[in-house]
Amino acid sequence: MAGLYLHIPFCKQACHYCNFHFSTSLRSQNELVEALLLELELQKDYLQRQPLLTIYLGGGTPSLLPGETISTLLSNIKQRHWYDTEAEITLEANPDDITEENCQAWQAAGINRLSIGIQSFSDKELRWMNRAHTAAQSLQGLQIAKQFFDNISIDLIYGLPEQDNTAWEVNVAQALALQLPHLSCYALTVEPKTLLEKKIRNKQYSPVDPEKQSEQFMLLMQWMEQAGYRHYEISNFALPTKESRHNSAYWQGAHYLGIGPSAHSYNGYSRQWNVSNNALYIQSLQQGLLPAETEVLTPVQQRNEYIMTAIRTDQGIELKKLGTDLARVEKTAARYIETGQVLINAERLWLSKEGKLLADGIAAALFANEDE
């Protein structure tokens, strides 16, 4: 199995917290799309004819593209790659782009799953984030989307400096009331070189409170479990059969091809990443050159990659996949097992609810060094 990710680097405006690669200028949109098509041709053999089980159009804001353009991109993908007719094909969309006309066009193009950037159902919080939509547009967009798609995910952000537990509960309750099949919930992260980081540094915004974020995450797990959602990855919750197949493939170590500026690819033994610059990306592909760097992973790096991704899931780490590294990992994990943050049986090792608060730190502790 394999997946394909297509990065569309355009947004209406910059959210204060975002450090993804994007541009608020659409002037180069046509040239960028042509470059995407050129890269699809150059990279047609990257996955070695593995069938595509998932396609994900992310960004940026792919829903800014005309429906005809999305159709052209998907048609080109299908022409150049083996393609499973039951493939999950996801489009990231913002609520203010969701109209009946757009949904019809997306559906006709082959989109069968929407991932909608709601972030909050509070106008106050949306203004704080500098989102381009309102709470009313979120609700309206979701009602329209549900008429055309039964596989819908939304993003929510928690842990804002001025967001108390009650405000967070209102957001989650609204999502549950809408009976959405999938939620991705992320703690607000202050990334370097973002406007949020600058505003906090200049004391225009209050700093993030990690203890409050931990408390809201624990509450989130409680509410979602009570509502019947499977917490299948640190930030992701799904009703039965509605897990994101595309993201699940990442965490399971499947191979994937990333197309577009800043997109990453992985073929099992190496990683490849494209330049994070629209102009350089376009210029390189117009010259027939792939604007990418590659790193060949050592066996130790490959095992560490597996630990890092697998431990984030509710399935955890399969012990048999650790090979000769098993004894070292079990020894290192012992202190977390004693505190109840890590659970283990004969087949696997996984995080408890408390352990999920420290997922990155525990994963790093389990990593091997090259000289071990």
C-alpha positions as CSV (number, residue, x, y, z in Angstrom):
1,M,0.0,0.0,0.0
2,A,1.1,3.6,-0.6
3,G,-0.1,7.1,-0.4
4,L,0.3,10.4,-2.2
5,Y,0.2,13.8,-0.6
6,L,-0.2,17.0,-2.7
7,H,0.7,20.3,-1.1
8,I,-1.3,23.3,-2.2
9,P,0.6,26.3,-0.7
10,F,-2.0,29.1,-0.8
11,C,-4.1,30.7,1.9
12,K,-6.5,33.7,2.1
13,Q,-4.6,35.0,5.1
14,A,-2.0,34.0,7.6
15,C,-3.1,32.4,10.8
16,H,-1.0,33.7,13.7
17,Y,0.1,30.2,14.9
18,C,0.9,28.6,11.5
19,N,4.4,27.7,10.4
20,F,3.5,25.6,7.4
21,H,4.7,26.6,4.0
22,F,2.1,28.8,2.3
23,S,1.6,32.1,0.4
24,T,-1.3,34.6,0.6
25,S,-0.7,35.6,-3.0
26,L,-2.4,33.6,-5.6
27,R,-0.6,35.2,-8.5
28,S,1.5,32.1,-9.2
29,Q,-1.3,29.7,-8.9
30,N,-1.4,28.6,-12.6
31,E,2.3,28.2,-12.8
32,L,2.4,26.3,-9.5
33,V,-0.3,23.9,-10.8
34,E,1.7,23.3,-14.0
35,A,4.7,22.6,-11.8
36,L,2.7,20.0,-9.8
37,L,1.8,18.3,-13.0
38,L,5.5,18.3,-14.1
39,E,6.6,16.8,-10.7
40,L,3.9,14.1,-11.0
41,E,5.5,13.0,-14.2
42,L,9.1,13.1,-12.9
43,Q,8.1,11.2,-9.8
44,K,5.9,8.6,-11.5
45,D,8.2,5.7,-10.6
46,Y,9.0,6.8,-7.0
47,L,6.6,4.3,-5.5
48,Q,7.6,1.5,-7.8
49,R,4.1,0.8,-9.0
50,Q,2.7,0.3,-5.6
51,P,-1.1,0.9,-5.7
52,L,-2.3,4.2,-4.2
53,L,-4.7,3.5,-1.4
54,T,-4.9,7.1,-0.2
55,I,-4.5,10.6,-1.8
56,Y,-4.5,13.7,0.3
57,L,-4.7,17.3,-0.9
58,G,-3.4,19.4,1.9
59,G,-1.8,22.8,2.4
60,G,-2.3,25.6,2.6
61,T,-5.9,25.6,1.5
62,P,-6.6,23.3,-1.4
63,S,-10.2,24.4,-1.4
64,L,-9.1,27.7,-2.8
65,L,-8.4,25.9,-6.1
66,P,-11.2,25.8,-8.8
67,G,-13.0,22.5,-9.0
68,E,-11.7,22.0,-12.5
69,T,-8.1,22.3,-11.3
70,I,-8.7,19.7,-8.6
71,S,-10.2,17.4,-11.2
72,T,-7.2,17.9,-13.5
73,L,-4.7,17.1,-10.7
74,L,-6.6,13.9,-9.7
75,S,-6.9,12.8,-13.3
76,N,-3.1,13.2,-13.7
77,I,-2.4,11.3,-10.6
78,K,-4.6,8.4,-11.8
79,Q,-2.9,8.4,-15.2
80,R,0.6,8.1,-13.7
81,H,0.1,5.8,-10.7
82,W,-1.5,2.6,-10.0
83,Y,-4.8,3.5,-8.3
84,D,-7.1,1.6,-6.1
85,T,-10.7,2.2,-7.0
86,E,-11.6,2.2,-3.3
87,A,-8.9,4.8,-2.4
88,E,-9.6,7.4,0.2
89,I,-9.2,10.8,-1.4
90,T,-9.2,13.7,1.1
91,L,-9.4,17.4,0.4
92,E,-8.5,19.9,3.1
93,A,-11.1,22.7,3.1
94,N,-11.9,25.9,5.0
95,P,-15.5,26.4,6.0
96,D,-15.9,29.6,4.0
97,D,-15.0,27.7,0.8
98,I,-17.8,25.1,1.3
99,T,-20.7,25.8,-1.0
100,E,-23.1,23.4,-2.8
101,E,-21.4,24.2,-6.1
102,N,-17.9,23.4,-4.7
103,C,-19.0,20.2,-3.0
104,Q,-20.6,19.0,-6.3
105,A,-17.3,19.8,-8.1
106,W,-15.2,18.1,-5.5
107,Q,-17.4,15.0,-5.5
108,A,-17.3,14.9,-9.3
109,A,-13.5,15.1,-9.3
110,G,-13.3,12.1,-7.0
111,I,-13.0,13.6,-3.5
112,N,-14.7,11.3,-1.0
113,R,-13.4,12.7,2.3
114,L,-13.2,16.3,3.6
115,S,-10.9,17.5,6.4
116,I,-12.3,20.9,7.4
117,G,-10.2,23.5,9.3
118,I,-12.8,24.6,11.9
119,Q,-10.2,25.2,14.7
120,S,-12.9,26.7,17.0
121,F,-16.7,27.4,17.1
122,S,-16.0,30.6,19.0
123,D,-15.8,33.9,17.1
124,K,-13.5,35.3,19.8
125,E,-11.1,32.5,19.5
126,L,-11.2,32.6,15.7
127,R,-10.3,36.3,15.7
128,W,-7.5,35.6,18.2
129,M,-6.1,33.0,15.7
130,N,-6.7,35.4,12.7
131,R,-8.8,32.8,11.0
132,A,-10.6,33.9,7.8
133,H,-14.0,32.4,8.7
134,T,-16.6,32.9,11.4
135,A,-18.3,30.4,13.7
136,A,-21.5,30.9,11.7
137,Q,-19.7,30.0,8.5
138,S,-18.3,26.9,10.2
139,L,-21.8,25.6,11.0
140,Q,-23.2,26.5,7.6
141,G,-20.3,24.9,5.8
142,L,-20.6,21.7,7.8
143,Q,-24.3,21.5,7.1
144,I,-23.7,21.8,3.4
145,A,-20.7,19.3,3.5
146,K,-22.9,16.7,5.2
147,Q,-25.3,16.7,2.3
148,F,-22.5,15.5,0.0
149,F,-20.0,13.6,2.1
150,D,-20.4,11.1,4.9
151,N,-16.7,11.0,5.7
152,I,-15.8,14.3,7.3
153,S,-13.1,15.3,9.7
154,I,-12.6,18.6,11.5
155,D,-9.7,20.2,13.2
156,L,-10.0,21.8,16.6
157,I,-7.3,23.7,18.6
158,Y,-7.1,23.7,22.4
159,G,-4.9,25.3,25.0
160,L,-5.2,28.9,23.9
161,P,-4.0,31.3,26.6
162,E,-7.4,32.8,27.2
163,Q,-9.4,29.6,26.7
164,D,-10.7,28.0,29.9
165,N,-12.0,24.5,30.3
166,T,-15.6,25.5,29.8
167,A,-14.9,27.2,26.5
168,W,-13.0,24.1,25.4
169,E,-15.9,21.9,26.4
170,V,-18.3,24.0,24.4
171,N,-16.2,23.5,21.3
172,V,-16.1,19.7,21.7
173,A,-19.8,19.5,22.6
174,Q,-20.6,21.4,19.4
175,A,-18.6,18.9,17.3
176,L,-20.2,16.0,19.0
177,A,-23.7,17.4,18.5
178,L,-23.0,17.6,14.8
179,Q,-22.3,13.8,14.9
180,L,-19.0,14.2,13.0
181,P,-17.2,10.9,12.3
182,H,-13.7,12.2,12.9
183,L,-12.0,14.9,15.0
184,S,-8.3,16.0,15.0
185,C,-7.5,18.0,18.1
186,Y,-4.2,19.8,18.5
187,A,-2.7,21.7,21.4
188,L,-1.7,25.2,20.4
189,T,2.0,25.2,19.7
190,V,4.1,28.4,19.6
191,E,6.3,27.9,16.6
192,P,9.4,30.0,15.9
193,K,9.1,32.9,13.5
194,T,5.3,32.9,13.6
195,L,3.3,36.0,14.5
196,L,2.0,34.2,17.6
197,E,5.6,33.8,18.8
198,K,6.3,37.5,18.2
199,K,3.1,38.6,20.0
200,I,3.9,36.5,23.0
201,R,7.5,37.7,23.1
202,N,6.3,41.3,22.9
203,K,3.8,40.6,25.7
204,Q,0.8,41.4,23.4
205,Y,-0.5,37.8,24.1
206,S,-0.2,35.8,27.2
207,P,2.0,32.7,27.0
208,V,0.7,29.2,26.6
209,D,0.2,27.3,29.9
210,P,1.4,23.7,29.5
211,E,-0.4,22.5,32.6
212,K,-3.7,23.9,31.3
213,Q,-3.1,22.2,27.9
214,S,-2.5,18.9,29.7
215,E,-5.7,19.3,31.7
216,Q,-7.7,20.0,28.5
217,F,-6.2,17.0,26.8
218,M,-7.2,14.7,29.6
219,L,-10.7,16.1,29.5
220,L,-10.8,15.7,25.8
221,M,-9.9,12.0,26.1
222,Q,-12.7,11.5,28.7
223,W,-15.3,13.2,26.6
224,M,-14.4,11.4,23.4
225,E,-14.4,8.0,25.1
226,Q,-17.8,8.7,26.5
227,A,-19.1,9.6,23.1
228,G,-17.9,6.3,21.6
229,Y,-14.9,7.6,19.6
230,R,-11.7,5.5,19.3
231,H,-8.6,7.5,20.3
232,Y,-6.5,5.8,17.6
233,E,-3.6,8.4,17.5
234,I,-2.5,11.1,20.0
235,S,-4.4,13.9,18.2
236,N,-7.1,11.9,16.4
237,F,-10.5,10.4,17.3
238,A,-12.8,8.5,15.1
239,L,-16.1,6.6,15.1
240,P,-15.8,3.0,14.0
241,T,-14.3,2.6,10.5
242,K,-13.8,6.4,10.1
243,E,-10.1,6.5,10.9
244,S,-8.0,8.5,8.5
245,R,-6.5,5.8,6.3
246,H,-4.0,8.3,4.9
247,N,-2.5,9.4,8.2
248,S,-2.8,5.9,9.6
249,A,-0.5,4.8,6.8
250,Y,2.1,7.3,7.8
251,W,2.1,6.0,11.4
252,Q,2.3,2.4,10.1
253,G,5.4,3.2,8.1
254,A,3.8,2.9,4.6
255,H,5.5,4.5,1.6
256,Y,4.3,7.8,0.3
257,L,5.1,10.4,-2.3
258,G,4.8,14.1,-1.5
259,I,4.2,16.5,-4.5
260,G,4.5,20.2,-4.2
261,P,6.8,22.8,-2.4
262,S,7.9,21.6,1.1
263,A,6.3,18.1,0.5
264,H,8.1,15.1,2.0
265,S,8.4,11.5,0.6
266,Y,9.4,8.2,2.1
267,N,10.2,4.9,0.3
268,G,11.2,2.7,3.2
269,Y,14.9,3.5,3.2
270,S,15.2,7.2,2.5
271,R,13.4,10.5,3.0
272,Q,13.1,13.2,0.4
273,W,11.8,16.8,0.8
274,N,11.1,19.5,-1.7
275,V,12.3,23.1,-1.5
276,S,9.9,25.4,0.6
277,N,9.9,28.2,-1.9
278,N,7.2,28.5,-4.6
279,A,9.3,30.4,-7.1
280,L,12.3,28.0,-6.8
281,Y,10.0,25.0,-7.0
282,I,8.4,26.3,-10.2
283,Q,11.7,27.3,-11.8
284,S,13.3,24.0,-11.1
285,L,10.5,21.9,-12.6
286,Q,10.3,24.2,-15.6
287,Q,13.9,23.2,-16.2
288,G,13.1,19.5,-15.7
289,L,14.8,19.3,-12.4
290,L,13.4,17.9,-9.2
291,P,13.8,20.5,-6.4
292,A,14.4,18.0,-3.6
293,E,17.0,16.8,-1.1
294,T,17.4,13.2,0.0
295,E,18.6,11.5,3.1
296,V,19.3,7.8,3.2
297,L,18.2,6.4,6.6
298,T,20.5,4.1,8.5
299,P,18.9,0.9,10.1
300,V,19.0,2.7,13.5
301,Q,17.2,5.7,12.1
302,Q,14.6,3.5,10.5
303,R,13.9,1.7,13.8
304,N,13.7,5.1,15.6
305,E,11.2,6.3,12.9
306,Y,9.1,3.3,13.7
307,I,9.2,3.9,17.4
308,M,8.3,7.6,17.0
309,T,5.3,7.0,14.8
310,A,4.0,3.7,16.3
311,I,4.0,4.8,19.9
312,R,1.6,7.6,19.0
313,T,-1.1,5.1,18.0
314,D,-3.4,3.0,20.2
315,Q,-1.8,-0.1,18.7
316,G,1.6,1.0,19.9
317,I,4.9,-0.7,19.1
318,E,4.9,-4.3,17.9
319,L,7.6,-5.9,19.9
320,K,8.5,-8.4,17.2
321,K,9.4,-5.5,14.9
322,L,12.2,-4.4,17.2
323,G,14.3,-7.4,16.5
324,T,17.6,-7.4,18.4
325,D,16.7,-3.9,19.8
326,L,13.9,-5.5,21.9
327,A,15.8,-6.0,25.1
328,R,17.2,-2.4,25.1
329,V,13.7,-0.9,24.5
330,E,12.1,-3.0,27.3
331,K,14.9,-2.0,29.7
332,T,14.5,1.7,28.9
333,A,10.7,1.5,29.1
334,A,10.8,-0.1,32.5
335,R,10.7,3.2,34.4
336,Y,7.7,4.3,32.4
337,I,6.0,1.0,33.0
338,E,6.5,1.4,36.7
339,T,4.8,4.8,36.7
340,G,1.9,3.5,34.6
341,Q,2.7,5.8,31.6
342,V,3.6,2.8,29.4
343,L,1.7,-0.5,29.2
344,I,3.1,-3.7,27.8
345,N,2.1,-7.3,27.0
346,A,3.6,-10.1,25.1
347,E,2.9,-8.6,21.7
348,R,3.1,-4.8,22.1
349,L,4.0,-1.7,24.1
350,W,1.7,1.3,24.2
351,L,1.0,4.5,26.0
352,S,-1.6,4.9,28.8
353,K,-3.7,8.1,29.0
354,E,-1.1,9.7,31.3
355,G,1.7,8.5,29.0
356,K,0.1,10.3,26.0
357,L,0.9,13.6,27.8
358,L,4.6,12.7,27.4
359,A,4.5,10.9,24.0
360,D,7.4,12.7,22.4
361,G,9.6,12.5,25.4
362,I,9.0,8.8,25.9
363,A,9.6,8.1,22.2
364,A,12.9,10.0,22.4
365,A,14.0,8.0,25.4
366,L,13.3,4.8,23.5
367,F,15.4,5.8,20.6
368,A,18.7,4.0,19.8
369,N,22.0,5.7,19.2
370,E,24.1,4.8,16.2
371,D,26.8,3.3,18.3
372,E,24.5,1.0,20.2
